[in-house]
Amino acid sequence: MAQKKIGLACTICGSRNYTKPAGSKNRTDRLEVKKFCKYCGKHTTHKETR
């Protein structure tokens, strides 16, 4: 069975740079992680997209 994935989009430019496996099903708020955006050229906050 294939594992579901969630996309992470940069809050500055909106590009979807990263994917993560969808772990817990009982999480109500969206994941927010600080990652490097290759388009902005700096570390920015990336939020979960649906």
Summary of the structure (lengths in Angstrom):
residues: 50
radius of gyration: 11.5
end to end distance: 20.2
largest distance: 36.3
contacts: 106
relative contact order: 0.37
helix: 0%
strand: 52%
